Amino acid sequence: MTKILYIAASPRGAASQSSKLAKAYLAARQAAQADVIVDRLDLWQADLPEFDGDKAAAKMTFFGVGDMDAPRQSAWDQVTAITARFIEADEYVLSVPMWNGGIPYKLKQYIDIITQPGLLFGFDPEAGYSGLLSDKTARVFYTSGVYAPGAPAKYGTDHHSIYLEWWLDFIGVAQIEAVRFQPSLLTADPAGDQVKAIERATNL
């Protein structure tokens, strides 16, 4: 049995181009593997807590700063509960539109909540950081309205896929496959490009 955590980072519902790609992949995957379980996490509907002062203070105790008192422990318990859902998955599917050259802020908030010492990464003063996840895979579906790889700089810069791939590698997810539908406004045939992108998603 394979458990997939589908993280939907677009608020656009049925109009989301990245979600269309992710759903095409998931439908093909479920058709090919009957025992796949898909856990859908819509970041725009999820109750994500603020990563506030108590949570930041709790995190710093792992680096020898302060003590894990009751308020910090309560804050940390929130973090571990949210992170457990992520750790339990075997595969991650992310539908991610580009916002202002980067990722939507809800996805960044989620990443900042779960990327914690002792949960997703370890740290050694000499060896540095190390990802704590193993045997995990990721399928990431990127979309944008104007930016495209190789396009002139006036159409934007990619802090989108570069950041996400760095983060996945940082936490120990080394097997990453990506499908792009970029751009959707500059291309002469956006509908045709979308069909091709959906085919690529299905073929994963």
C-alpha positions in Angstrom: 0.0 0.0 0.0 1.3 3.4 -1.0 0.1 6.6 0.8 0.3 9.8 -1.3 0.0 13.2 0.3 -1.4 15.6 -2.3 -0.6 19.2 -1.3 -2.7 21.6 -3.2 -1.1 25.1 -3.1 -3.4 26.9 -5.5 -6.6 28.7 -4.2 -8.3 28.6 -7.7 -10.1 25.4 -7.4 -11.3 23.9 -10.7 -9.6 26.8 -12.5 -6.2 25.9 -11.2 -3.8 24.7 -14.0 -1.4 23.1 -11.6 -4.2 21.2 -9.9 -5.3 19.8 -13.3 -1.9 18.4 -13.9 -1.8 16.9 -10.4 -5.2 15.4 -10.7 -4.3 13.8 -14.1 -1.3 12.2 -12.5 -3.3 10.9 -9.5 -6.1 9.5 -11.6 -3.6 7.6 -13.7 -1.7 6.4 -10.6 -4.8 5.1 -8.9 -5.9 3.4 -12.1 -2.5 1.6 -12.3 -2.2 0.8 -8.6 -5.4 -0.1 -6.8 -4.1 0.1 -3.3 -2.9 3.7 -3.5 -4.3 6.0 -0.8 -4.5 9.7 -1.6 -4.6 12.1 1.3 -5.5 15.6 0.0 -4.3 18.6 1.9 -5.8 21.8 0.6 -3.6 24.5 2.1 -6.3 27.1 1.6 -8.8 25.1 3.7 -6.4 23.8 6.3 -6.1 25.2 9.7 -2.5 26.2 9.7 -1.3 27.9 12.9 1.0 30.9 12.8 4.7 30.0 13.4 4.7 32.4 16.3 7.2 33.2 19.1 6.5 30.2 21.2 7.0 27.8 18.2 10.2 29.6 17.3 11.4 29.5 20.9 10.6 25.7 21.1 12.6 25.1 17.9 15.6 27.0 19.3 15.8 24.7 22.3 17.1 22.0 19.9 20.0 24.3 19.3 20.7 24.8 23.0 18.8 28.1 23.3 16.4 28.2 26.3 14.3 25.4 27.9 11.2 23.5 26.7 8.8 25.0 29.2 5.0 24.4 29.1 4.0 27.1 26.6 6.8 26.0 24.3 5.9 22.3 24.6 2.3 23.1 23.8 3.4 25.0 20.7 5.7 22.2 19.7 3.0 19.6 20.1 1.0 21.5 17.4 4.0 21.4 15.1 4.6 17.7 15.5 0.9 16.8 15.0 0.9 18.6 11.6 4.3 17.2 10.6 3.3 13.6 11.4 0.8 13.7 8.5 3.6 14.7 6.2 6.1 12.1 7.5 3.5 9.3 7.2 3.2 9.6 3.5 5.3 7.6 1.0 5.0 10.1 -1.8 4.3 13.8 -2.1 2.3 15.4 -4.9 2.4 19.2 -5.1 0.5 21.4 -7.4 2.3 24.8 -7.3 1.6 27.9 -9.3 4.2 30.6 -9.5 3.4 33.7 -7.4 5.7 36.7 -7.9 8.6 34.5 -8.9 8.2 32.2 -6.0 5.7 29.9 -4.3 2.3 30.8 -2.8 2.6 32.0 0.8 0.3 29.3 2.2 2.8 26.7 0.9 5.7 28.6 2.5 3.8 28.8 5.8 3.3 25.0 5.7 6.9 24.4 4.9 8.0 26.7 7.8 5.8 24.8 10.2 6.9 21.3 9.3 10.6 21.9 8.6 11.9 21.4 12.1 15.0 19.8 13.8 14.5 16.3 14.9 11.4 15.9 12.6 12.5 16.6 9.0 16.2 17.5 9.4 19.1 17.0 11.7 22.0 19.2 12.5 25.6 18.6 13.5 28.0 21.4 14.2 30.7 19.8 12.0 28.6 17.9 9.4 25.9 20.6 9.1 22.3 19.8 8.1 21.0 16.4 7.0 17.6 15.4 5.8 15.8 12.8 8.0 13.4 11.4 5.5 14.3 8.4 3.4 12.7 6.3 0.6 10.3 9.1 -0.2 9.4 10.4 -3.7 7.9 13.7 -4.9 5.9 14.7 -8.0 5.7 18.4 -8.5 3.5 20.2 -11.0 4.6 23.8 -11.8 2.6 26.4 -13.6 3.0 30.1 -14.4 1.3 32.7 -16.4 4.3 34.4 -18.0 7.6 33.0 -16.8 9.1 30.0 -18.7 12.5 28.4 -18.5 14.7 30.1 -21.1 12.5 33.1 -21.5 14.1 36.6 -21.4 14.7 38.0 -17.9 12.0 40.6 -18.3 9.4 37.7 -17.9 10.7 36.8 -14.4 13.1 34.7 -12.4 12.6 31.2 -11.1 12.6 31.2 -7.3 9.7 28.7 -7.6 11.1 25.3 -8.7 14.6 26.1 -7.5 13.4 26.7 -4.0 11.1 23.7 -3.8 13.7 21.3 -5.2 16.2 22.6 -2.7 13.7 22.1 0.2 12.8 18.6 -0.8 16.5 17.7 -1.1 17.2 19.4 2.3 14.7 17.2 4.1 15.9 14.0 2.4 13.5 13.6 -0.6 15.9 12.8 -3.4 13.6 11.2 -6.0 11.8 14.1 -7.6 9.9 14.3 -10.9 8.5 17.5 -12.2 6.0 18.6 -14.9 5.7 22.2 -16.1 3.0 24.1 -17.9 4.9 27.3 -18.5 4.0 29.7 -19.8 0.3 29.8 -20.4 0.1 33.4 -21.8 3.2 33.8 -24.0 2.9 30.5 -26.0 1.1 30.6 -29.3 -1.0 27.5 -28.4 -1.7 27.4 -24.7 -4.5 24.8 -25.1 -2.2 22.5 -27.0 0.6 23.0 -24.4 -1.8 22.1 -21.6 -2.8 18.9 -23.4 0.9 18.0 -23.7 1.5 18.8 -20.0 -1.4 16.7 -18.9 0.0 13.8 -21.1 3.3 14.2 -19.4 1.7 14.1 -16.0 -0.3 11.0 -16.9 2.8 9.3 -18.2 4.6 9.7 -14.8 
